[in-house]
Amino acid sequence: MGIVSPIMKNAWVKEAPLAVTVCDPEGVITEMNDRAAGTFAASGGGALVGTNVLDCHPEPARTKLGEIMAGKRTNVYTIRKDGRRKLIFQSPWSLDGRYAGYIELSLEIPESLPHFDRDIT
């Protein structure tokens, strides 16, 4: 099944206030934390572990995600779902310097989000 992510071995991530989904280099979901399983409950929740992440996306999102994964690129965007605004961060991850698959982080963000420019002195 490919490389299994060590991320869920860290207790903090199980109930963290963000959804974490990890897949291997072939796109097979290897891990989901509690929030991710809840977010995707209608599609199977934790039972999605072992399935391909591309099968969870309708077109044209499926093709776009496949291209992003093939190019090993990071994809970051915001969405509104169920009246809540979320930041979605999809990125390749590595283990011992070797490509190990993709990780998706999803977290709720407020309507008004402060921005601090740390480059201004």
The first five atom37 places (N, CA, C, CB, O) and aatype in JSON, in Angstrom:
{
  "aatype": [12, 7, 9, 19, 15, 14, 9, 12, 11, 2, 0, 17, 19, 11, 6, 0, 14, 10, 0, 19, 16, 19, 4, 3, 14, 6, 7, 19, 9, 16, 6, 12, 2, 3, 1, 0, 0, 7, 16, 13, 0, 0, 15, 7, 7, 7, 0, 10, 19, 7, 16, 2, 19, 10, 3, 4, 8, 14, 6, 14, 0, 1, 16, 11, 10, 7, 6, 9, 12, 0, 7, 11, 1, 16, 2, 19, 18, 16, 9, 1, 11, 3, 7, 1, 1, 11, 10, 9, 13, 5, 15, 14, 17, 15, 10, 3, 7, 1, 18, 0, 7, 18, 9, 6, 10, 15, 10, 6, 9, 14, 6, 15, 10, 14, 8, 13, 3, 1, 3, 9, 16],
  "atom_mask": [
    [1, 1, 1, 1, 1],
    [1, 1, 1, 0, 1],
    [1, 1, 1, 1, 1],
    [1, 1, 1, 1, 1],
    [1, 1, 1, 1, 1],
    [1, 1, 1, 1, 1],
    [1, 1, 1, 1, 1],
    [1, 1, 1, 1, 1],
    [1, 1, 1, 1, 1],
    [1, 1, 1, 1, 1],
    [1, 1, 1, 1, 1],
    [1, 1, 1, 1, 1],
    [1, 1, 1, 1, 1],
    [1, 1, 1, 1, 1],
    [1, 1, 1, 1, 1],
    [1, 1, 1, 1, 1],
    [1, 1, 1, 1, 1],
    [1, 1, 1, 1, 1],
    [1, 1, 1, 1, 1],
    [1, 1, 1, 1, 1],
    [1, 1, 1, 1, 1],
    [1, 1, 1, 1, 1],
    [1, 1, 1, 1, 1],
    [1, 1, 1, 1, 1],
    [1, 1, 1, 1, 1],
    [1, 1, 1, 1, 1],
    [1, 1, 1, 0, 1],
    [1, 1, 1, 1, 1],
    [1, 1, 1, 1, 1],
    [1, 1, 1, 1, 1],
    [1, 1, 1, 1, 1],
    [1, 1, 1, 1, 1],
    [1, 1, 1, 1, 1],
    [1, 1, 1, 1, 1],
    [1, 1, 1, 1, 1],
    [1, 1, 1, 1, 1],
    [1, 1, 1, 1, 1],
    [1, 1, 1, 0, 1],
    [1, 1, 1, 1, 1],
    [1, 1, 1, 1, 1],
    [1, 1, 1, 1, 1],
    [1, 1, 1, 1, 1],
    [1, 1, 1, 1, 1],
    [1, 1, 1, 0, 1],
    [1, 1, 1, 0, 1],
    [1, 1, 1, 0, 1],
    [1, 1, 1, 1, 1],
    [1, 1, 1, 1, 1],
    [1, 1, 1, 1, 1],
    [1, 1, 1, 0, 1],
    [1, 1, 1, 1, 1],
    [1, 1, 1, 1, 1],
    [1, 1, 1, 1, 1],
    [1, 1, 1, 1, 1],
    [1, 1, 1, 1, 1],
    [1, 1, 1, 1, 1],
    [1, 1, 1, 1, 1],
    [1, 1, 1, 1, 1],
    [1, 1, 1, 1, 1],
    [1, 1, 1, 1, 1],
    [1, 1, 1, 1, 1],
    [1, 1, 1, 1, 1],
    [1, 1, 1, 1, 1],
    [1, 1, 1, 1, 1],
    [1, 1, 1, 1, 1],
    [1, 1, 1, 0, 1],
    [1, 1, 1, 1, 1],
    [1, 1, 1, 1, 1],
    [1, 1, 1, 1, 1],
    [1, 1, 1, 1, 1],
    [1, 1, 1, 0, 1],
    [1, 1, 1, 1, 1],
    [1, 1, 1, 1, 1],
    [1, 1, 1, 1, 1],
    [1, 1, 1, 1, 1],
    [1, 1, 1, 1, 1],
    [1, 1, 1, 1, 1],
    [1, 1, 1, 1, 1],
    [1, 1, 1, 1, 1],
    [1, 1, 1, 1, 1],
    [1, 1, 1, 1, 1],
    [1, 1, 1, 1, 1],
    [1, 1, 1, 0, 1],
    [1, 1, 1, 1, 1],
    [1, 1, 1, 1, 1],
    [1, 1, 1, 1, 1],
    [1, 1, 1, 1, 1],
    [1, 1, 1, 1, 1],
    [1, 1, 1, 1, 1],
    [1, 1, 1, 1, 1],
    [1, 1, 1, 1, 1],
    [1, 1, 1, 1, 1],
    [1, 1, 1, 1, 1],
    [1, 1, 1, 1, 1],
    [1, 1, 1, 1, 1],
    [1, 1, 1, 1, 1],
    [1, 1, 1, 0, 1],
    [1, 1, 1, 1, 1],
    [1, 1, 1, 1, 1],
    [1, 1, 1, 1, 1],
    [1, 1, 1, 0, 1],
    [1, 1, 1, 1, 1],
    [1, 1, 1, 1, 1],
    [1, 1, 1, 1, 1],
    [1, 1, 1, 1, 1],
    [1, 1, 1, 1, 1],
    [1, 1, 1, 1, 1],
    [1, 1, 1, 1, 1],
    [1, 1, 1, 1, 1],
    [1, 1, 1, 1, 1],
    [1, 1, 1, 1, 1],
    [1, 1, 1, 1, 1],
    [1, 1, 1, 1, 1],
    [1, 1, 1, 1, 1],
    [1, 1, 1, 1, 1],
    [1, 1, 1, 1, 1],
    [1, 1, 1, 1, 1],
    [1, 1, 1, 1, 1],
    [1, 1, 1, 1, 1],
    [1, 1, 1, 1, 1],
    [1, 1, 1, 1, 1]
  ],
  "atom_positions": [
    [[0.82, -1.2, 0.0], [0.0, 0.0, 0.0], [0.86, 1.26, 0.0], [-0.93, 0.0, 1.2], [0.3, 2.35, 0.09]],
    [[2.16, 1.18, -0.09], [2.98, 2.37, -0.07], [3.42, 2.71, 1.35], [0.0, 0.0, 0.0], [3.35, 1.89, 2.26]],
    [[3.86, 3.92, 1.5], [4.38, 4.39, 2.77], [3.23, 4.8, 3.68], [5.36, 5.57, 2.57], [2.3, 5.47, 3.23]],
    [[3.28, 4.4, 4.93], [2.26, 4.82, 5.88], [2.81, 6.0, 6.66], [1.86, 3.65, 6.84], [3.9, 5.92, 7.24]],
    [[2.06, 7.08, 6.68], [2.48, 8.31, 7.33], [2.64, 8.14, 8.84], [1.48, 9.4, 7.06], [1.81, 7.49, 9.48]],
    [[3.69, 8.72, 9.4], [3.86, 8.68, 10.85], [3.04, 9.75, 11.55], [5.33, 8.84, 11.21], [3.03, 9.8, 12.78]],
    [[2.34, 10.62, 10.81], [1.68, 11.77, 11.42], [0.64, 11.38, 12.47], [1.03, 12.61, 10.35], [0.59, 12.02, 13.52]],
    [[-0.17, 10.38, 12.23], [-1.23, 10.04, 13.17], [-0.7, 9.35, 14.42], [-2.25, 9.17, 12.49], [-1.46, 9.14, 15.37]],
    [[0.55, 8.99, 14.43], [1.15, 8.41, 15.62], [1.33, 9.48, 16.7], [2.49, 7.75, 15.29], [1.59, 9.16, 17.86]],
    [[1.2, 10.73, 16.3], [1.28, 11.83, 17.26], [-0.12, 12.09, 17.79], [1.88, 13.12, 16.6], [-1.02, 12.45, 17.03]],
    [[-0.31, 11.91, 19.1], [-1.62, 11.99, 19.72], [-2.34, 13.31, 19.46], [-1.5, 11.77, 21.19], [-3.56, 13.33, 19.35]],
    [[-1.61, 14.41, 19.37], [-2.25, 15.72, 19.24], [-3.1, 15.83, 17.98], [-1.2, 16.81, 19.23], [-4.1, 16.54, 17.99]],
    [[-2.72, 15.16, 16.92], [-3.42, 15.34, 15.65], [-4.76, 14.61, 15.59], [-2.54, 14.85, 14.52], [-5.63, 14.97, 14.8]],
    [[-4.95, 13.59, 16.42], [-6.19, 12.82, 16.4], [-7.42, 13.71, 16.56], [-6.18, 11.77, 17.5], [-8.38, 13.6, 15.8]],
    [[-7.39, 14.61, 17.55], [-8.54, 15.47, 17.82], [-8.23, 16.94, 17.53], [-8.97, 15.31, 19.26], [-8.93, 17.82, 18.04]],
    [[-7.22, 17.22, 16.74], [-6.86, 18.6, 16.42], [-8.03, 19.3, 15.73], [-5.6, 18.64, 15.51], [-8.84, 18.66, 15.07]],
    [[-8.13, 20.63, 15.89], [-9.25, 21.37, 15.3], [-9.06, 21.66, 13.81], [-9.45, 22.67, 16.04], [-9.38, 22.76, 13.35]],
    [[-8.56, 20.69, 13.08], [-8.42, 20.78, 11.64], [-8.51, 19.38, 11.07], [-7.09, 21.48, 11.23], [-8.17, 18.4, 11.75]],
    [[-8.96, 19.28, 9.83], [-9.06, 17.98, 9.19], [-7.73, 17.65, 8.52], [-10.22, 17.95, 8.16], [-7.18, 18.46, 7.78]],
    [[-7.22, 16.44, 8.78], [-5.96, 15.98, 8.19], [-6.23, 14.66, 7.47], [-4.84, 15.82, 9.28], [-6.68, 13.68, 8.07]],
    [[-5.95, 14.65, 6.16], [-6.07, 13.44, 5.36], [-4.73, 13.21, 4.68], [-7.24, 13.55, 4.3], [-4.16, 14.12, 4.08]],
    [[-4.23, 11.99, 4.77], [-2.92, 11.65, 4.22], [-3.09, 10.53, 3.21], [-1.92, 11.23, 5.35], [-3.83, 9.57, 3.45]],
    [[-2.4, 10.65, 2.07], [-2.42, 9.55, 1.1], [-0.99, 9.2, 0.69], [-3.27, 9.92, -0.14], [-0.07, 10.0, 0.86]],
    [[-0.84, 8.01, 0.16], [0.47, 7.52, -0.28], [0.76, 8.02, -1.7], [0.53, 5.96, -0.23], [-0.07, 8.74, -2.27]],
    [[1.9, 7.67, -2.27], [2.25, 8.17, -3.61], [1.26, 7.79, -4.71], [3.6, 7.66, -3.99], [1.18, 8.47, -5.73]],
    [[0.51, 6.72, -4.52], [-0.48, 6.31, -5.52], [-1.83, 6.98, -5.3], [-0.66, 4.79, -5.5], [-2.75, 6.8, -6.11]],
    [[-1.97, 7.76, -4.24], [-3.22, 8.45, -3.94], [-4.14, 7.68, -3.02], [0.0, 0.0, 0.0], [-5.28, 8.1, -2.79]],
    [[-3.68, 6.56, -2.48], [-4.49, 5.77, -1.55], [-4.46, 6.44, -0.18], [-3.98, 4.29, -1.46], [-3.4, 6.72, 0.37]],
    [[-5.64, 6.71, 0.36], [-5.74, 7.34, 1.67], [-5.22, 6.36, 2.72], [-7.22, 7.78, 1.99], [-5.71, 5.24, 2.84]],
    [[-4.21, 6.81, 3.48], [-3.61, 5.96, 4.5], [-4.07, 6.35, 5.9], [-2.1, 6.02, 4.42], [-4.07, 5.52, 6.81]],
    [[-4.45, 7.62, 6.08], [-4.84, 8.07, 7.41], [-5.77, 9.27, 7.33], [-3.62, 8.42, 8.24], [-5.7, 10.08, 6.41]],
    [[-6.64, 9.36, 8.34], [-7.51, 10.51, 8.51], [-7.64, 10.74, 10.02], [-8.93, 10.29, 7.82], [-7.74, 9.78, 10.79]],
    [[-7.63, 12.0, 10.43], [-7.89, 12.24, 11.84], [-9.4, 12.31, 12.06], [-7.2, 13.54, 12.33], [-10.18, 12.19, 11.11]],
    [[-9.81, 12.51, 13.32], [-11.24, 12.51, 13.65], [-12.01, 13.57, 12.88], [-11.41, 12.74, 15.15], [-13.11, 13.31, 12.39]],
    [[-11.43, 14.78, 12.75], [-12.13, 15.87, 12.06], [-12.32, 15.52, 10.58], [-11.35, 17.19, 12.21], [-13.39, 15.78, 10.02]],
    [[-11.31, 14.95, 9.95], [-11.43, 14.58, 8.53], [-12.49, 13.5, 8.36], [-10.07, 14.08, 7.98], [-13.31, 13.57, 7.44]],
    [[-12.48, 12.5, 9.24], [-13.49, 11.44, 9.15], [-14.89, 12.02, 9.29], [-13.24, 10.36, 10.24], [-15.82, 11.6, 8.6]],
    [[-15.06, 12.99, 10.19], [-16.35, 13.64, 10.37], [-16.74, 14.48, 9.18], [0.0, 0.0, 0.0], [-17.9, 14.49, 8.77]],
    [[-15.77, 15.2, 8.62], [-16.03, 16.05, 7.45], [-16.55, 15.22, 6.29], [-14.76, 16.8, 7.04], [-17.44, 15.65, 5.55]],
    [[-15.99, 14.03, 6.11], [-16.37, 13.17, 4.99], [-17.26, 12.01, 5.4], [-15.12, 12.63, 4.32], [-17.3, 10.98, 4.72]],
    [[-17.99, 12.17, 6.51], [-18.85, 11.11, 7.03], [-19.88, 10.64, 5.99], [-19.57, 11.59, 8.29], [-20.13, 9.44, 5.86]],
    [[-20.48, 11.57, 5.26], [-21.5, 11.21, 4.27], [-20.92, 10.37, 3.13], [-22.15, 12.47, 3.7], [-21.66, 9.67, 2.44]],
    [[-19.6, 10.44, 2.94], [-18.95, 9.67, 1.87], [-18.27, 8.42, 2.4], [-17.93, 10.54, 1.16], [-17.62, 7.69, 1.64]],
    [[-18.41, 8.15, 3.69], [-17.8, 6.95, 4.27], [-16.94, 7.22, 5.47], [0.0, 0.0, 0.0], [-16.6, 6.29, 6.2]],
    [[-16.56, 8.49, 5.72], [-15.75, 8.82, 6.89], [-14.46, 8.04, 6.94], [0.0, 0.0, 0.0], [-13.75, 7.94, 5.94]],
    [[-14.15, 7.48, 8.1], [-12.91, 6.73, 8.29], [-12.79, 5.51, 7.39], [0.0, 0.0, 0.0], [-11.69, 5.01, 7.17]],
    [[-13.92, 5.03, 6.85], [-13.88, 3.88, 5.94], [-13.24, 4.25, 4.6], [-15.29, 3.35, 5.7], [-12.97, 3.37, 3.78]],
    [[-13.0, 5.54, 4.38], [-12.31, 5.96, 3.14], [-10.83, 5.57, 3.16], [-12.44, 7.47, 2.95], [-10.2, 5.52, 2.11]],
    [[-10.29, 5.28, 4.34], [-8.9, 4.82, 4.42], [-8.8, 3.54, 3.61], [-8.45, 4.58, 5.92], [-9.58, 2.61, 3.79]],
    [[-7.83, 3.51, 2.71], [-7.66, 2.36, 1.81], [-8.23, 2.59, 0.42], [0.0, 0.0, 0.0], [-8.0, 1.79, -0.48]],
    [[-8.98, 3.69, 0.25], [-9.53, 4.02, -1.07], [-8.67, 5.11, -1.71], [-11.02, 4.48, -0.97], [-7.86, 5.75, -1.03]],
    [[-8.85, 5.33, -2.99], [-8.06, 6.34, -3.68], [-8.72, 7.71, -3.54], [-7.89, 5.98, -5.16], [-9.92, 7.86, -3.76]],
    [[-7.93, 8.7, -3.17], [-8.43, 10.06, -2.95], [-9.07, 10.63, -4.21], [-7.3, 10.97, -2.48], [-10.0, 11.43, -4.11]],
    [[-8.61, 10.23, -5.37], [-9.2, 10.74, -6.62], [-10.64, 10.27, -6.79], [-8.36, 10.3, -7.82], [-11.45, 10.97, -7.39]],
    [[-10.96, 9.09, -6.26], [-12.32, 8.57, -6.36], [-13.3, 9.36, -5.5], [-12.35, 7.11, -5.96], [-14.52, 9.21, -5.64]],
    [[-12.78, 10.2, -4.61], [-13.62, 11.0, -3.71], [-13.99, 12.35, -4.33], [-12.89, 11.23, -2.38], [-14.76, 13.11, -3.73]],
    [[-13.46, 12.65, -5.5], [-13.67, 13.96, -6.13], [-14.43, 13.83, -7.44], [-12.33, 14.66, -6.36], [-14.09, 12.98, -8.28]],
    [[-15.46, 14.66, -7.63], [-16.15, 14.68, -8.93], [-15.33, 15.48, -9.93], [-17.59, 15.29, -8.78], [-14.43, 16.23, -9.56]],
    [[-15.64, 15.32, -11.2], [-15.01, 16.15, -12.23], [-15.57, 17.57, -12.11], [-15.26, 15.57, -13.67], [-16.73, 17.72, -11.74]],
    [[-14.8, 18.59, -12.41], [-13.43, 18.58, -12.9], [-12.38, 18.56, -11.79], [-13.21, 19.78, -13.77], [-11.18, 18.55, -12.07]],
    [[-12.83, 18.54, -10.52], [-11.87, 18.55, -9.41], [-10.96, 17.32, -9.43], [-12.62, 18.61, -8.07], [-9.78, 17.41, -9.08]],
    [[-11.5, 16.18, -9.84], [-10.71, 14.95, -9.89], [-9.52, 15.1, -10.83], [-11.59, 13.77, -10.33], [-8.39, 14.78, -10.46]],
    [[-9.76, 15.59, -12.04], [-8.69, 15.78, -13.0], [-7.67, 16.8, -12.49], [-9.25, 16.23, -14.36], [-6.46, 16.59, -12.6]],
    [[-8.16, 17.9, -11.92], [-7.26, 18.94, -11.41], [-6.39, 18.38, -10.3], [-8.06, 20.15, -10.9], [-5.18, 18.61, -10.29]],
    [[-6.98, 17.65, -9.35], [-6.19, 17.07, -8.26], [-5.18, 16.06, -8.8], [-7.11, 16.4, -7.22], [-4.04, 16.03, -8.34]],
    [[-5.58, 15.26, -9.77], [-4.65, 14.3, -10.38], [-3.46, 15.0, -11.0], [0.0, 0.0, 0.0], [-2.33, 14.53, -10.88]],
    [[-3.7, 16.12, -11.67], [-2.61, 16.89, -12.28], [-1.71, 17.5, -11.22], [-3.17, 17.99, -13.19], [-0.48, 17.51, -11.37]],
    [[-2.3, 18.01, -10.16], [-1.52, 18.6, -9.07], [-0.64, 17.53, -8.42], [-2.45, 19.25, -8.01], [0.53, 17.77, -8.13]],
    [[-1.22, 16.36, -8.19], [-0.46, 15.27, -7.57], [0.65, 14.78, -8.49], [-1.39, 14.11, -7.2], [1.76, 14.54, -8.04]],
    [[0.36, 14.64, -9.78], [1.37, 14.17, -10.73], [2.53, 15.15, -10.82], [0.74, 13.98, -12.13], [3.68, 14.75, -10.97]],
    [[2.22, 16.45, -10.71], [3.26, 17.47, -10.74], [3.9, 17.74, -9.39], [0.0, 0.0, 0.0], [4.83, 18.54, -9.28]],
    [[3.38, 17.06, -8.36], [3.88, 17.23, -6.99], [3.9, 18.7, -6.59], [5.29, 16.63, -6.84], [4.88, 19.22, -6.05]],
    [[2.77, 19.37, -6.88], [2.64, 20.79, -6.58], [1.74, 20.99, -5.36], [2.08, 21.56, -7.79], [0.91, 20.15, -5.04]],
    [[1.93, 22.11, -4.7], [1.07, 22.52, -3.6], [-0.12, 23.29, -4.16], [1.85, 23.37, -2.56], [0.03, 24.07, -5.09]],
    [[-1.29, 23.07, -3.58], [-2.52, 23.73, -4.0], [-3.19, 24.29, -2.75], [-3.48, 22.73, -4.77], [-3.49, 23.54, -1.82]],
    [[-3.4, 25.6, -2.72], [-3.99, 26.25, -1.55], [-5.13, 27.14, -2.02], [-2.92, 27.08, -0.77], [-4.98, 27.91, -2.97]],
    [[-6.28, 27.03, -1.34], [-7.44, 27.84, -1.7], [-8.4, 27.91, -0.52], [-8.15, 27.26, -2.96], [-8.23, 27.2, 0.47]],
    [[-9.39, 28.78, -0.63], [-10.44, 28.85, 0.38], [-11.76, 28.44, -0.24], [-10.53, 30.29, 0.99], [-11.97, 28.55, -1.45]],
    [[-12.66, 27.95, 0.61], [-14.0, 27.56, 0.19], [-15.01, 28.03, 1.24], [-14.11, 26.02, -0.02], [-14.64, 28.39, 2.35]],
    [[-16.25, 28.03, 0.86], [-17.35, 28.18, 1.82], [-18.18, 26.91, 1.7], [-18.21, 29.5, 1.54], [-18.61, 26.55, 0.61]],
    [[-18.39, 26.25, 2.83], [-19.15, 25.0, 2.85], [-19.97, 24.98, 4.13], [-18.21, 23.75, 2.76], [-19.45, 25.21, 5.22]],
    [[-21.25, 24.7, 4.0], [-22.16, 24.67, 5.15], [-22.1, 25.96, 5.95], [-21.83, 23.48, 6.05], [-22.19, 25.96, 7.18]],
    [[-21.94, 27.09, 5.23], [-21.92, 28.4, 5.87], [-20.62, 28.75, 6.56], [0.0, 0.0, 0.0], [-20.51, 29.8, 7.19]],
    [[-19.61, 27.88, 6.46], [-18.32, 28.14, 7.1], [-17.24, 28.32, 6.05], [-17.94, 26.99, 8.07], [-17.24, 27.64, 5.02]],
    [[-16.34, 29.23, 6.32], [-15.23, 29.49, 5.43], [-14.06, 28.61, 5.85], [-14.83, 31.0, 5.44], [-13.76, 28.49, 7.04]],
    [[-13.4, 27.99, 4.87], [-12.29, 27.08, 5.18], [-11.1, 27.35, 4.29], [-12.74, 25.62, 5.03], [-11.24, 27.77, 3.14]],
    [[-9.93, 27.1, 4.83], [-8.68, 27.11, 4.07], [-8.34, 25.65, 3.78], [-7.51, 27.84, 4.86], [-8.31, 24.82, 4.69]],
    [[-8.07, 25.36, 2.51], [-7.67, 24.01, 2.1], [-6.21, 24.08, 1.64], [-8.6, 23.45, 0.96], [-5.86, 24.91, 0.8]],
    [[-5.38, 23.22, 2.2], [-3.96, 23.17, 1.87], [-3.64, 21.74, 1.47], [-3.06, 23.64, 3.07], [-3.68, 20.83, 2.31]],
    [[-3.32, 21.53, 0.2], [-2.96, 20.21, -0.32], [-1.5, 20.29, -0.77], [-3.91, 19.78, -1.51], [-1.12, 21.17, -1.54]],
    [[-0.69, 19.35, -0.29], [0.73, 19.44, -0.59], [1.39, 18.06, -0.55], [1.42, 20.37, 0.4], [0.96, 17.18, 0.19]],
    [[2.44, 17.89, -1.36], [3.21, 16.65, -1.24], [3.89, 16.62, 0.12], [4.25, 16.51, -2.39], [4.2, 17.67, 0.69]],
    [[4.13, 15.43, 0.63], [4.91, 15.29, 1.86], [6.0, 14.27, 1.61], [4.01, 14.87, 3.07], [5.9, 13.43, 0.71]],
    [[7.05, 14.37, 2.41], [8.22, 13.51, 2.24], [8.54, 12.79, 3.53], [9.43, 14.32, 1.77], [8.21, 13.26, 4.62]],
    [[9.19, 11.67, 3.4], [9.69, 10.9, 4.53], [11.13, 10.55, 4.21], [8.82, 9.62, 4.8], [11.42, 9.89, 3.21]],
    [[12.03, 10.99, 5.06], [13.46, 10.78, 4.85], [13.9, 11.3, 3.49], [13.81, 9.29, 4.97], [14.73, 10.68, 2.81]],
    [[13.35, 12.45, 3.08], [13.73, 13.09, 1.83], [13.13, 12.48, 0.58], [0.0, 0.0, 0.0], [13.46, 12.9, -0.53]],
    [[12.27, 11.49, 0.73], [11.67, 10.8, -0.4], [10.18, 11.12, -0.48], [11.89, 9.28, -0.29], [9.48, 11.09, 0.54]],
    [[9.69, 11.43, -1.68], [8.27, 11.7, -1.87], [7.44, 10.56, -1.29], [7.95, 11.91, -3.36], [7.67, 9.4, -1.61]],
    [[6.48, 10.91, -0.43], [5.7, 9.89, 0.26], [4.21, 9.97, -0.01], [5.95, 9.99, 1.73], [3.45, 9.1, 0.43]],
    [[3.76, 11.0, -0.73], [2.34, 11.12, -1.03], [1.85, 12.54, -0.85], [0.0, 0.0, 0.0], [2.61, 13.5, -0.98]],
    [[0.57, 12.66, -0.56], [-0.07, 13.96, -0.4], [-0.75, 14.07, 0.95], [-1.08, 14.21, -1.52], [-1.2, 13.08, 1.53]],
    [[-0.81, 15.29, 1.44], [-1.51, 15.59, 2.68], [-2.48, 16.73, 2.4], [-0.53, 15.94, 3.83], [-2.15, 17.68, 1.69]],
    [[-3.67, 16.63, 2.96], [-4.63, 17.73, 2.86], [-4.98, 18.18, 4.26], [-5.91, 17.32, 2.07], [-5.35, 17.37, 5.11]],
    [[-4.84, 19.48, 4.49], [-5.25, 20.11, 5.75], [-6.43, 21.01, 5.43], [-4.06, 20.91, 6.41], [-6.4, 21.75, 4.44]],
    [[-7.45, 20.96, 6.24], [-8.63, 21.81, 6.07], [-8.95, 22.41, 7.42], [-9.86, 21.01, 5.48], [-9.15, 21.69, 8.4]],
    [[-9.01, 23.75, 7.48], [-9.34, 24.38, 8.75], [-10.27, 25.54, 8.54], [-8.08, 24.84, 9.47], [-10.18, 26.26, 7.54]],
    [[-11.17, 25.72, 9.49], [-12.1, 26.84, 9.44], [-11.35, 28.13, 9.7], [-13.26, 26.65, 10.46], [-10.46, 28.19, 10.55]],
    [[-11.73, 29.17, 8.96], [-11.14, 30.49, 9.16], [-12.28, 31.49, 9.33], [-10.19, 30.88, 7.98], [-13.36, 31.31, 8.76]],
    [[-12.03, 32.55, 10.09], [-13.08, 33.55, 10.3], [-13.33, 34.37, 9.04], [-12.72, 34.47, 11.45], [-12.49, 34.43, 8.14]],
    [[-14.5, 35.01, 8.98], [-14.84, 35.88, 7.86], [-13.81, 36.99, 7.69], [-16.24, 36.49, 8.06], [-13.36, 37.29, 6.58]],
    [[-13.44, 37.59, 8.79], [-12.44, 38.66, 8.77], [-11.17, 38.1, 9.39], [-12.95, 39.94, 9.54], [-11.16, 37.69, 10.56]],
    [[-10.13, 38.08, 8.62], [-8.88, 37.48, 9.07], [-7.78, 38.54, 9.1], [-8.48, 36.3, 8.16], [-7.44, 39.09, 8.05]],
    [[-7.23, 38.84, 10.27], [-6.15, 39.83, 10.31], [-4.94, 39.37, 9.51], [-5.75, 40.11, 11.77], [-4.66, 38.17, 9.42]],
    [[-4.24, 40.31, 8.95], [-3.0, 40.01, 8.23], [-1.9, 40.89, 8.82], [-3.15, 40.26, 6.68], [-2.07, 42.1, 8.93]],
    [[-0.79, 40.29, 9.19], [0.34, 41.01, 9.77], [1.53, 40.85, 8.85], [0.67, 40.48, 11.2], [1.94, 39.73, 8.56]],
    [[2.08, 41.95, 8.39], [3.23, 41.92, 7.49], [4.5, 41.99, 8.32], [3.18, 43.09, 6.46], [4.87, 43.06, 8.8]],
    [[5.14, 40.87, 8.5], [6.36, 40.78, 9.34], [7.59, 41.34, 8.6], [6.62, 39.31, 9.75], [8.66, 41.47, 9.2]],
    [[7.44, 41.66, 7.3], [8.54, 42.25, 6.56], [8.69, 43.75, 6.81], [8.35, 42.0, 5.09], [9.74, 44.33, 6.54]],
    [[7.63, 44.37, 7.34], [7.68, 45.81, 7.64], [8.36, 46.01, 8.98], [6.24, 46.44, 7.65], [7.97, 45.4, 9.99]],
    [[9.36, 46.84, 8.99], [10.08, 47.08, 10.25], [9.76, 48.42, 10.84], [11.57, 46.96, 10.04], [10.29, 48.76, 11.9]]
  ]
}
